[in-house]
Amino acid sequence: MGVTTIDLDEDALAKALRFSGGATKKEVVNEALREYAERHERAARRARHFQAAQEWDYEGWQLLHEAEKRRDG
């Protein structure tokens, strides 16, 4: 882990520290970064899922499924 000097929004940091229940500034900033990254990863997964869902053919799947059941049944 590297050392980085940055200017932080002190009001936002103070609020985050209050919610953190006694964590250090470093812990709060690292947790915020993890949450930010995870939120964007989830959004990207949802977008990929939504894109894939545009190509779903439920009626076609039902017909195929029924045909397989008749064949195997």
N, C-alpha and C positions, 0 to 999 in steps of 0.2 A: 504494500500500500504506500502510495506516495504522499508527500506533504505538498499541499496547495494553499496558497493564500488568496482568499476571495473576500469581497465586501458582501455582507449579508444584510437582508432586511431585518433590522433588529426587532421591530414589532412582530413580524411573522415568526421570527425565531423565539421570541418570548412566549408567544401563544403556543407554539409547538412544544416548548419546554414545559409549559403548564399541563398540556395534555399528556405528556410523556410520563408523568409521575416520577420525576427525579432523575431522568436520564441526563447524560452530559450533552453539550452542544454537538460534539462529534457523533454521538449515538443518534441524536435527533436528525442531523443532516444525513447520515448514512441511511437511516430508516426511511427518510423522505425520498432519497434517491432510489432505494429499492422499490418502494411503493409506486413511484413514478414510472419506473421501468416496467414493473409488473402490470400496471394499468394499461400501458401502451401495448405490451405483448398480448394481453387479453383482447384489447380492441382489434389488434391485427388478426388474431385467431378468429374472432367473430366476423370480421370482414371477409376472411378466406372462406369461412363456413357459409356465410350469406351468398357469396359468389358461387360456391359449389351448389347450393340449394337452388339457384336459378336454373340449373340444368337437370334437376330431379324430375322424373316422370313417374308419379305415383300410380296413375292408371295403368301405365305400361308395366310397372312392377307388379301390380295386383294381377294382371292377366298372366304374366309369366309365373307368378307364385301359384295361382290356381292350376295352371297347366302342369306344373311340377308336382303338385299334390295329386292330381288325377293320374299322372304317370306312375308316381311312387305308391299310390294308394291301392 
